[in-house]
Amino acid sequence: MFPTAQHKHHFLSSFGKFAVPFAIASMVIITRSDAIIPFRNEGHEHRLDANGLDNVFQTRHGNSAQNFANGKQLHPQSRIIYNRVGKCGSRTVLRIIQKLSKRNGFALYDSAIGNQTHMTLEAQVELVNSVSELKAPFLFERHFHYVDFKKFGAIHPVYINIIRDPISRFTSQYYFKRFGDAATERIFKGPAEALNMTINECVLSNNYECGAQKLFYIIPFFCGQDERCRTPSYWALEKAMSNFAERFLFVGFIEELRDTFQVLEKLLPATFEGAVQIHDRTVQLSNISQRTTSRNKVPPTEEVRNIMRERMRHEYEFYTFARNYFSLIKSQLGISP
């Protein structure tokens, strides 16, 4: 649990409309674009095309991997937030981060508030004040939808996250809620008759638990605290993409965890140096996977996957957008596929 304290002083150093502000004079500032990242309109859809993705990278990190690696590293006294998305391998990731905190000398904070992702304005202020009082360098982790620290006049931290294929994530969550895993026992809170309902039965019967609203999960972690972020829409998708481009330093993928740590070692070396080595040498991913894999999983059929994909079309558009950027940044950093 991190300490709660009254935030006495607010610092904001703005370099361009979407600069990342820090109060440390010696820190190298990673600037954002001076204008909203352009979206390509196709009817009512809003997507960043390949050129838009490249522009995002160039605006953030310069024209070459060399510039990026040598000239755009963050100051060791970094303030990092991992607003982790549920059932995206965060327990595995945190095991590695715990070892890194000892190796690299930064504090790892979590919260006594487990899963309050959407917050009142008062709760947002409390979060901002509490995190702002933490002594850098630190990494703070908690399940919560993005909070804009600049809105409250505070230092904006470095946001990172790790996501997962939306159907795979929901399937894992669906069975975890019922049966837990080898590391966690669960007591199902739904009706008794729904306990043994497979995900296929849930989707095909159009049960609320598998409806479009419940399948809309990843985007709010990037869209933020606006009420509109909680409902599937192109507005929420566009806002999530915009925040991804302007407010998140990096978003990785549990499907490519080693590559994710390779990128983080280059982006945040003071925090993540040695992550790949720890990943390779001391973490037995197969054993961890067995411990954190939801029990009694019956995978969705192809028919059900097609239905889910349609209901999750916004989630998949965001996921594809993030994967494209992930591929681009690996290429720019010289990380082999």
DALIN-V15039 format. One line per field, one symbol per residue. phi: phi as a letter, one per 40 degrees, with the letter a starting at -180 (. if undefined). Layout:
phi=???
This chain:
phi=.ccbacccbbbabbbgcbcccacccccccccbccaddcbccbgbcbbccdcccccdccccbgcaccdcccbbccddccbbbbccccfbgccccccccdcccccbgbcbbbbcccacccbccccccccccccccccccabbbacacdbcccdbgbcccccbabbaddcdccdccdccccbgaccacbbccccdccdccccccccccfcdcbcdccccbcddcbchccdcccbdaccccccccccdcbbbcabbbccbcccdcccccccbcccbdgccccdccbbcccccdccbcdcfcbccccccdccccccbccccccccdccccdcccccccgccc
